[in-house]
Amino acid sequence: YDQGDSVMINMSSQAGKRGWPELSVYGATKAGVLGMNRALAVELAPERVAAEGGSAGDIGNSFAAENIPLQRLQSAEDIANTAVFLASPEASEITGETINVGGGG
């Protein structure tokens, strides 16, 4: 690597991707590490920030909107509608699932 380049290595475990009995807190922390890694990969990409200008947040929002099939970021109401459904009797057979309210992204 050239001087000034850096490498960050974060390690997680399968507990961050699947549920294990009596390890909910451990799994949550490992899932947090996985999410942080994905976010930092975008935030710390100096080439993209330099090329596009703006902040990492602006670039992230632009990238998300461009890569979501519905071409928009989701609103709090989108998330709330899903939560209301999941809390309803109609969703009583849904358990342990991840529901992606992401406009198809």
N, CA, C and O atoms as a GROMACS GRO file, in nm:
protein
  420
    1TYR      N    1   0.083  -0.119   0.000
    1TYR     CA    2   0.000   0.000   0.000
    1TYR      C    3   0.087   0.125   0.000
    1TYR      O    4   0.198   0.125   0.053
    2ASP      N    5   0.034   0.230  -0.060
    2ASP     CA    6   0.104   0.357  -0.055
    2ASP      C    7   0.090   0.416   0.084
    2ASP      O    8  -0.002   0.384   0.159
    3GLN      N    9   0.183   0.504   0.117
    3GLN     CA   10   0.174   0.571   0.246
    3GLN      C   11   0.043   0.650   0.248
    3GLN      O   12   0.009   0.719   0.152
    4GLY      N   13  -0.028   0.641   0.355
    4GLY     CA   14  -0.156   0.709   0.368
    4GLY      C   15  -0.274   0.617   0.344
    4GLY      O   16  -0.386   0.646   0.388
    5ASP      N   17  -0.250   0.505   0.275
    5ASP     CA   18  -0.358   0.407   0.259
    5ASP      C   19  -0.377   0.336   0.392
    5ASP      O   20  -0.283   0.321   0.471
    6SER      N   21  -0.496   0.292   0.416
    6SER     CA   22  -0.519   0.220   0.541
    6SER      C   23  -0.617   0.106   0.514
    6SER      O   24  -0.690   0.106   0.415
    7VAL      N   25  -0.616   0.012   0.603
    7VAL     CA   26  -0.704  -0.104   0.595
    7VAL      C   27  -0.771  -0.121   0.731
    7VAL      O   28  -0.706  -0.111   0.835
    8MET      N   29  -0.900  -0.147   0.729
    8MET     CA   30  -0.972  -0.173   0.853
    8MET      C   31  -1.031  -0.313   0.841
    8MET      O   32  -1.095  -0.345   0.741
    9ILE      N   33  -1.010  -0.394   0.941
    9ILE     CA   34  -1.066  -0.529   0.942
    9ILE      C   35  -1.153  -0.543   1.065
    9ILE      O   36  -1.106  -0.529   1.178
   10ASN      N   37  -1.281  -0.570   1.044
   10ASN     CA   38  -1.375  -0.597   1.152
   10ASN      C   39  -1.425  -0.739   1.133
   10ASN      O   40  -1.455  -0.781   1.021
   11MET      N   41  -1.434  -0.812   1.240
   11MET     CA   42  -1.482  -0.949   1.232
   11MET      C   43  -1.611  -0.965   1.309
   11MET      O   44  -1.630  -0.906   1.415
   12SER      N   45  -1.699  -1.046   1.253
   12SER     CA   46  -1.827  -1.075   1.316
   12SER      C   47  -1.840  -1.226   1.325
   12SER      O   48  -1.739  -1.296   1.330
   13SER      N   49  -1.961  -1.276   1.328
   13SER     CA   50  -1.982  -1.420   1.331
   13SER      C   51  -2.117  -1.452   1.269
   13SER      O   52  -2.194  -1.362   1.236
   14GLN      N   53  -2.145  -1.580   1.254
   14GLN     CA   54  -2.273  -1.623   1.201
   14GLN      C   55  -2.388  -1.578   1.291
   14GLN      O   56  -2.503  -1.570   1.246
   15ALA      N   57  -2.358  -1.550   1.416
   15ALA     CA   58  -2.463  -1.505   1.507
   15ALA      C   59  -2.523  -1.373   1.460
   15ALA      O   60  -2.637  -1.340   1.496
   16GLY      N   61  -2.450  -1.296   1.380
   16GLY     CA   62  -2.502  -1.172   1.325
   16GLY      C   63  -2.594  -1.193   1.208
   16GLY      O   64  -2.661  -1.099   1.164
   17LYS      N   65  -2.600  -1.314   1.156
   17LYS     CA   66  -2.684  -1.344   1.041
   17LYS      C   67  -2.801  -1.437   1.073
   17LYS      O   68  -2.897  -1.443   0.997
   18ARG      N   69  -2.793  -1.507   1.184
   18ARG     CA   70  -2.900  -1.601   1.219
   18ARG      C   71  -2.922  -1.599   1.370
   18ARG      O   72  -2.832  -1.560   1.445
   19GLY      N   73  -3.036  -1.640   1.414
   19GLY     CA   74  -3.066  -1.639   1.557
   19GLY      C   75  -3.020  -1.766   1.626
   19GLY      O   76  -3.038  -1.876   1.573
   20TRP      N   77  -2.963  -1.751   1.744
   20TRP     CA   78  -2.923  -1.865   1.826
   20TRP      C   79  -2.987  -1.850   1.964
   20TRP      O   80  -2.992  -1.740   2.019
   21PRO      N   81  -3.036  -1.959   2.020
   21PRO     CA   82  -3.100  -1.951   2.152
   21PRO      C   83  -3.006  -1.892   2.258
   21PRO      O   84  -2.888  -1.926   2.265
   22GLU      N   85  -3.061  -1.805   2.339
   22GLU     CA   86  -2.992  -1.744   2.452
   22GLU      C   87  -2.871  -1.659   2.413
   22GLU      O   88  -2.786  -1.629   2.497
   23LEU      N   89  -2.862  -1.620   2.286
   23LEU     CA   90  -2.752  -1.534   2.240
   23LEU      C   91  -2.804  -1.411   2.167
   23LEU      O   92  -2.740  -1.363   2.074
   24SER      N   93  -2.920  -1.360   2.207
   24SER     CA   94  -2.981  -1.247   2.136
   24SER      C   95  -2.895  -1.122   2.141
   24SER      O   96  -2.878  -1.054   2.039
   25VAL      N   97  -2.841  -1.090   2.255
   25VAL     CA   98  -2.758  -0.969   2.266
   25VAL      C   99  -2.629  -0.986   2.186
   25VAL      O  100  -2.588  -0.894   2.116
   26TYR      N  101  -2.567  -1.100   2.195
   26TYR     CA  102  -2.445  -1.128   2.118
   26TYR      C  103  -2.474  -1.118   1.969
   26TYR      O  104  -2.398  -1.057   1.894
   27GLY      N  105  -2.585  -1.179   1.924
   27GLY     CA  106  -2.622  -1.173   1.784
   27GLY      C  107  -2.648  -1.031   1.737
   27GLY      O  108  -2.610  -0.994   1.627
   28ALA      N  109  -2.713  -0.952   1.823
   28ALA     CA  110  -2.741  -0.813   1.786
   28ALA      C  111  -2.612  -0.733   1.769
   28ALA      O  112  -2.601  -0.651   1.678
   29THR      N  113  -2.516  -0.756   1.856
   29THR     CA  114  -2.390  -0.682   1.843
   29THR      C  115  -2.315  -0.725   1.718
   29THR      O  116  -2.253  -0.641   1.652
   30LYS      N  117  -2.319  -0.852   1.685
   30LYS     CA  118  -2.251  -0.900   1.564
   30LYS      C  119  -2.320  -0.849   1.439
   30LYS      O  120  -2.253  -0.820   1.340
   31ALA      N  121  -2.452  -0.840   1.440
   31ALA     CA  122  -2.525  -0.782   1.327
   31ALA      C  123  -2.490  -0.634   1.311
   31ALA      O  124  -2.480  -0.583   1.200
   32GLY      N  125  -2.471  -0.567   1.424
   32GLY     CA  126  -2.429  -0.426   1.420
   32GLY      C  127  -2.294  -0.409   1.353
   32GLY      O  128  -2.273  -0.314   1.278
   33VAL      N  129  -2.202  -0.500   1.381
   33VAL     CA  130  -2.070  -0.495   1.317
   33VAL      C  131  -2.084  -0.512   1.166
   33VAL      O  132  -2.018  -0.442   1.090
   34LEU      N  133  -2.170  -0.605   1.123
   34LEU     CA  134  -2.190  -0.626   0.980
   34LEU      C  135  -2.246  -0.501   0.912
   34LEU      O  136  -2.200  -0.462   0.805
   35GLY      N  137  -2.344  -0.438   0.975
   35GLY     CA  138  -2.402  -0.316   0.920
   35GLY      C  139  -2.303  -0.202   0.917
   35GLY      O  140  -2.297  -0.126   0.821
   36MET      N  141  -2.224  -0.190   1.023
   36MET     CA  142  -2.122  -0.086   1.027
   36MET      C  143  -2.020  -0.106   0.915
   36MET      O  144  -1.978  -0.009   0.852
   37ASN      N  145  -1.981  -0.229   0.891
   37ASN     CA  146  -1.885  -0.256   0.784
   37ASN      C  147  -1.939  -0.212   0.648
   37ASN      O  148  -1.867  -0.151   0.569
   38ARG      N  149  -2.066  -0.243   0.622
   38ARG     CA  150  -2.125  -0.204   0.493
   38ARG      C  151  -2.130  -0.052   0.480
   38ARG      O  152  -2.099   0.002   0.374
   39ALA      N  153  -2.169   0.015   0.587
   39ALA     CA  154  -2.179   0.161   0.582
   39ALA      C  155  -2.042   0.226   0.568
   39ALA      O  156  -2.025   0.320   0.490
   40LEU      N  157  -1.944   0.177   0.642
   40LEU     CA  158  -1.810   0.235   0.634
   40LEU      C  159  -1.746   0.214   0.498
   40LEU      O  160  -1.667   0.297   0.453
   41ALA      N  161  -1.780   0.104   0.434
   41ALA     CA  162  -1.724   0.080   0.300
   41ALA      C  163  -1.764   0.191   0.204
   41ALA      O  164  -1.686   0.228   0.117
   42VAL      N  165  -1.885   0.244   0.219
   42VAL     CA  166  -1.930   0.354   0.134
   42VAL      C  167  -1.876   0.488   0.186
   42VAL      O  168  -1.825   0.569   0.109
   43GLU      N  169  -1.888   0.509   0.316
   43GLU     CA  170  -1.847   0.637   0.374
   43GLU      C  171  -1.699   0.667   0.355
   43GLU      O  172  -1.661   0.782   0.336
   44LEU      N  173  -1.618   0.565   0.361
   44LEU     CA  174  -1.473   0.586   0.359
   44LEU      C  175  -1.412   0.566   0.221
   44LEU      O  176  -1.290   0.557   0.208
   45ALA      N  177  -1.494   0.561   0.119
   45ALA     CA  178  -1.442   0.546  -0.017
   45ALA      C  179  -1.402   0.683  -0.068
   45ALA      O  180  -1.485   0.754  -0.126
   46PRO      N  181  -1.276   0.724  -0.049
   46PRO     CA  182  -1.234   0.860  -0.084
   46PRO      C  183  -1.247   0.890  -0.233
   46PRO      O  184  -1.272   1.005  -0.270
   47GLU      N  185  -1.230   0.791  -0.319
   47GLU     CA  186  -1.241   0.817  -0.462
   47GLU      C  187  -1.379   0.866  -0.499
   47GLU      O  188  -1.394   0.959  -0.578
   48ARG      N  189  -1.480   0.803  -0.442
   48ARG     CA  190  -1.617   0.841  -0.476
   48ARG      C  191  -1.651   0.980  -0.421
   48ARG      O  192  -1.712   1.060  -0.491
   49VAL      N  193  -1.611   1.007  -0.299
   49VAL     CA  194  -1.638   1.138  -0.240
   49VAL      C  195  -1.568   1.247  -0.320
   49VAL      O  196  -1.627   1.352  -0.348
   50ALA      N  197  -1.443   1.224  -0.358
   50ALA     CA  198  -1.368   1.322  -0.436
   50ALA      C  199  -1.430   1.342  -0.573
   50ALA      O  200  -1.440   1.455  -0.620
   51ALA      N  201  -1.471   1.234  -0.638
   51ALA     CA  202  -1.524   1.241  -0.774
   51ALA      C  203  -1.662   1.307  -0.778
   51ALA      O  204  -1.691   1.383  -0.871
   52GLU      N  205  -1.746   1.280  -0.679
   52GLU     CA  206  -1.883   1.329  -0.683
   52GLU      C  207  -1.904   1.453  -0.599
   52GLU      O  208  -2.005   1.521  -0.615
   53GLY      N  209  -1.811   1.485  -0.512
   53GLY     CA  210  -1.828   1.599  -0.425
   53GLY      C  211  -1.940   1.574  -0.324
   53GLY      O  212  -2.007   1.471  -0.329
   54GLY      N  213  -1.959   1.667  -0.235
   54GLY     CA  214  -2.062   1.651  -0.134
   54GLY      C  215  -2.015   1.564  -0.020
   54GLY      O  216  -1.898   1.527  -0.012
   55SER      N  217  -2.107   1.534   0.069
   55SER     CA  218  -2.074   1.454   0.186
   55SER      C  219  -2.102   1.307   0.158
   55SER      O  220  -2.170   1.273   0.061
   56ALA      N  221  -2.049   1.222   0.243
   56ALA     CA  222  -2.076   1.079   0.230
   56ALA      C  223  -2.226   1.052   0.244
   56ALA      O  224  -2.279   0.964   0.177
   57GLY      N  225  -2.293   1.128   0.330
   57GLY     CA  226  -2.438   1.111   0.346
   57GLY      C  227  -2.514   1.145   0.220
   57GLY      O  228  -2.606   1.073   0.181
   58ASP      N  229  -2.478   1.257   0.155
   58ASP     CA  230  -2.542   1.295   0.030
   58ASP      C  231  -2.521   1.188  -0.077
   58ASP      O  232  -2.614   1.152  -0.149
   59ILE      N  233  -2.398   1.139  -0.086
   59ILE     CA  234  -2.367   1.037  -0.185
   59ILE      C  235  -2.443   0.909  -0.155
   59ILE      O  236  -2.494   0.844  -0.246
   60GLY      N  237  -2.451   0.872  -0.027
   60GLY     CA  238  -2.525   0.753   0.011
   60GLY      C  239  -2.672   0.763  -0.025
   60GLY      O  240  -2.729   0.667  -0.076
   61ASN      N  241  -2.734   0.879   0.001
   61ASN     CA  242  -2.876   0.898  -0.034
   61ASN      C  243  -2.896   0.893  -0.184
   61ASN      O  244  -2.992   0.832  -0.232
   62SER      N  245  -2.808   0.957  -0.259
   62SER     CA  246  -2.816   0.955  -0.405
   62SER      C  247  -2.801   0.814  -0.459
   62SER      O  248  -2.878   0.771  -0.544
   63PHE      N  249  -2.702   0.743  -0.409
   63PHE     CA  250  -2.678   0.605  -0.452
   63PHE      C  251  -2.800   0.518  -0.422
   63PHE      O  252  -2.842   0.439  -0.507
   64ALA      N  253  -2.858   0.534  -0.303
   64ALA     CA  254  -2.974   0.453  -0.265
   64ALA      C  255  -3.091   0.480  -0.358
   64ALA      O  256  -3.154   0.387  -0.408
   65ALA      N  257  -3.120   0.607  -0.383
   65ALA     CA  258  -3.233   0.642  -0.469
   65ALA      C  259  -3.213   0.590  -0.610
   65ALA      O  260  -3.309   0.546  -0.674
   66GLU      N  261  -3.092   0.594  -0.660
   66GLU     CA  262  -3.064   0.547  -0.796
   66GLU      C  263  -3.072   0.396  -0.808
   66GLU      O  264  -3.097   0.344  -0.917
   67ASN      N  265  -3.051   0.324  -0.700
   67ASN     CA  266  -3.042   0.178  -0.705
   67ASN      C  267  -3.162   0.107  -0.645
   67ASN      O  268  -3.160  -0.015  -0.629
   68ILE      N  269  -3.264   0.180  -0.612
   68ILE     CA  270  -3.388   0.122  -0.560
   68ILE      C  271  -3.486   0.115  -0.676
   68ILE      O  272  -3.512   0.217  -0.740
   69PRO      N  273  -3.542  -0.002  -0.704
   69PRO     CA  274  -3.634  -0.013  -0.818
   69PRO      C  275  -3.748   0.089  -0.817
   69PRO      O  276  -3.788   0.136  -0.923
   70LEU      N  277  -3.800   0.124  -0.700
   70LEU     CA  278  -3.908   0.224  -0.696
   70LEU      C  279  -3.855   0.367  -0.706
   70LEU      O  280  -3.934   0.462  -0.710
   71GLN      N  281  -3.722   0.383  -0.711
   71GLN     CA  282  -3.656   0.513  -0.733
   71GLN      C  283  -3.689   0.619  -0.628
   71GLN      O  284  -3.699   0.737  -0.660
   72ARG      N  285  -3.705   0.576  -0.503
   72ARG     CA  286  -3.725   0.672  -0.394
   72ARG      C  287  -3.681   0.609  -0.264
   72ARG      O  288  -3.682   0.487  -0.248
   73LEU      N  289  -3.641   0.695  -0.171
   73LEU     CA  290  -3.609   0.648  -0.037
   73LEU      C  291  -3.740   0.626   0.038
   73LEU      O  292  -3.839   0.693   0.012
   74GLN      N  293  -3.738   0.532   0.130
   74GLN     CA  294  -3.859   0.500   0.203
   74GLN      C  295  -3.882   0.602   0.314
   74GLN      O  296  -3.789   0.662   0.367
   75SER      N  297  -4.010   0.620   0.346
   75SER     CA  298  -4.049   0.717   0.449
   75SER      C  299  -4.078   0.645   0.580
   75SER      O  300  -4.087   0.522   0.586
   76ALA      N  301  -4.092   0.724   0.684
   76ALA     CA  302  -4.130   0.668   0.813
   76ALA      C  303  -4.268   0.603   0.803
   76ALA      O  304  -4.293   0.503   0.870
   77GLU      N  305  -4.355   0.657   0.721
   77GLU     CA  306  -4.488   0.599   0.703
   77GLU      C  307  -4.479   0.461   0.636
   77GLU      O  308  -4.554   0.370   0.672
   78ASP      N  309  -4.388   0.444   0.542
   78ASP     CA  310  -4.368   0.313   0.480
   78ASP      C  311  -4.332   0.209   0.586
   78ASP      O  312  -4.385   0.098   0.585
   79ILE      N  313  -4.243   0.246   0.675
   79ILE     CA  314  -4.199   0.155   0.781
   79ILE      C  315  -4.313   0.130   0.880
   79ILE      O  316  -4.335   0.017   0.922
   80ALA      N  317  -4.384   0.236   0.917
   80ALA     CA  318  -4.494   0.223   1.012
   80ALA      C  319  -4.604   0.132   0.956
   80ALA      O  320  -4.661   0.052   1.030
   81ASN      N  321  -4.634   0.144   0.828
   81ASN     CA  322  -4.738   0.058   0.768
   81ASN      C  323  -4.700  -0.089   0.780
   81ASN      O  324  -4.785  -0.173   0.807
   82THR      N  325  -4.573  -0.119   0.760
   82THR     CA  326  -4.527  -0.256   0.772
   82THR      C  327  -4.537  -0.303   0.917
   82THR      O  328  -4.579  -0.416   0.943
   83ALA      N  329  -4.499  -0.217   1.010
   83ALA     CA  330  -4.507  -0.252   1.153
   83ALA      C  331  -4.651  -0.278   1.195
   83ALA      O  332  -4.678  -0.373   1.269
   84VAL      N  333  -4.744  -0.195   1.148
   84VAL     CA  334  -4.885  -0.215   1.181
   84VAL      C  335  -4.932  -0.350   1.127
   84VAL      O  336  -5.003  -0.423   1.196
   85PHE      N  337  -4.894  -0.384   1.004
   85PHE     CA  338  -4.931  -0.513   0.949
   85PHE      C  339  -4.873  -0.627   1.032
   85PHE      O  340  -4.944  -0.721   1.066
   86LEU      N  341  -4.746  -0.619   1.065
   86LEU     CA  342  -4.682  -0.727   1.140
   86LEU      C  343  -4.741  -0.745   1.279
   86LEU      O  344  -4.737  -0.855   1.335
   87ALA      N  345  -4.796  -0.638   1.335
   87ALA     CA  346  -4.858  -0.645   1.468
   87ALA      C  347  -5.004  -0.692   1.460
   87ALA      O  348  -5.068  -0.712   1.563
   88SER      N  349  -5.056  -0.708   1.338
   88SER     CA  350  -5.197  -0.744   1.321
   88SER      C  351  -5.217  -0.895   1.321
   88SER      O  352  -5.122  -0.971   1.302
   89PRO      N  353  -5.342  -0.940   1.342
   89PRO     CA  354  -5.371  -1.083   1.337
   89PRO      C  355  -5.340  -1.145   1.200
   89PRO      O  356  -5.310  -1.264   1.191
   90GLU      N  357  -5.347  -1.065   1.095
   90GLU     CA  358  -5.320  -1.116   0.960
   90GLU      C  359  -5.175  -1.165   0.945
   90GLU      O  360  -5.146  -1.243   0.854
   91ALA      N  361  -5.086  -1.121   1.031
   91ALA     CA  362  -4.945  -1.160   1.023
   91ALA      C  363  -4.908  -1.261   1.132
   91ALA      O  364  -4.789  -1.278   1.162
   92SER      N  365  -5.006  -1.328   1.191
   92SER     CA  366  -4.979  -1.414   1.305
   92SER      C  367  -4.891  -1.535   1.273
   92SER      O  368  -4.834  -1.595   1.364
   93GLU      N  369  -4.877  -1.571   1.147
   93GLU     CA  370  -4.792  -1.683   1.109
   93GLU      C  371  -4.653  -1.638   1.065
   93GLU      O  372  -4.572  -1.720   1.023
   94ILE      N  373  -4.624  -1.511   1.074
   94ILE     CA  374  -4.491  -1.459   1.038
   94ILE      C  375  -4.409  -1.447   1.165
   94ILE      O  376  -4.448  -1.375   1.257
   95THR      N  377  -4.297  -1.517   1.171
   95THR     CA  378  -4.210  -1.511   1.288
   95THR      C  379  -4.065  -1.532   1.248
   95THR      O  380  -4.035  -1.614   1.161
   96GLY      N  381  -3.976  -1.461   1.310
   96GLY     CA  382  -3.834  -1.479   1.286
   96GLY      C  383  -3.788  -1.439   1.147
   96GLY      O  384  -3.684  -1.485   1.101
   97GLU      N  385  -3.864  -1.355   1.080
   97GLU     CA  386  -3.832  -1.314   0.943
   97GLU      C  387  -3.776  -1.173   0.939
   97GLU      O  388  -3.797  -1.093   1.030
   98THR      N  389  -3.705  -1.146   0.833
   98THR     CA  390  -3.658  -1.010   0.806
   98THR      C  391  -3.741  -0.956   0.691
   98THR      O  392  -3.742  -1.015   0.582
   99ILE      N  393  -3.809  -0.847   0.713
   99ILE     CA  394  -3.893  -0.786   0.610
   99ILE      C  395  -3.818  -0.664   0.558
   99ILE      O  396  -3.792  -0.570   0.634
  100ASN      N  397  -3.786  -0.666   0.431
  100ASN     CA  398  -3.712  -0.555   0.370
  100ASN      C  399  -3.812  -0.455   0.312
  100ASN      O  400  -3.872  -0.479   0.207
  101VAL      N  401  -3.829  -0.344   0.380
  101VAL     CA  402  -3.912  -0.235   0.329
  101VAL      C  403  -3.815  -0.140   0.260
  101VAL      O  404  -3.776  -0.037   0.315
  102GLY      N  405  -3.778  -0.176   0.139
  102GLY     CA  406  -3.673  -0.103   0.071
  102GLY      C  407  -3.704  -0.069  -0.073
  102GLY      O  408  -3.612  -0.042  -0.150
  103GLY      N  409  -3.829  -0.069  -0.111
  103GLY     CA  410  -3.864  -0.032  -0.247
  103GLY      C  411  -3.810  -0.128  -0.352
  103GLY      O  412  -3.793  -0.092  -0.469
  104GLY      N  413  -3.784  -0.251  -0.311
  104GLY     CA  414  -3.733  -0.349  -0.405
  104GLY      C  415  -3.582  -0.354  -0.410
  104GLY      O  416  -3.525  -0.428  -0.491
  105GLY      N  417  -3.516  -0.276  -0.325
  105GLY     CA  418  -3.370  -0.271  -0.326
  105GLY      C  419  -3.308  -0.368  -0.232
  105GLY      O  420  -3.185  -0.374  -0.222
   0.00000   0.00000   0.00000
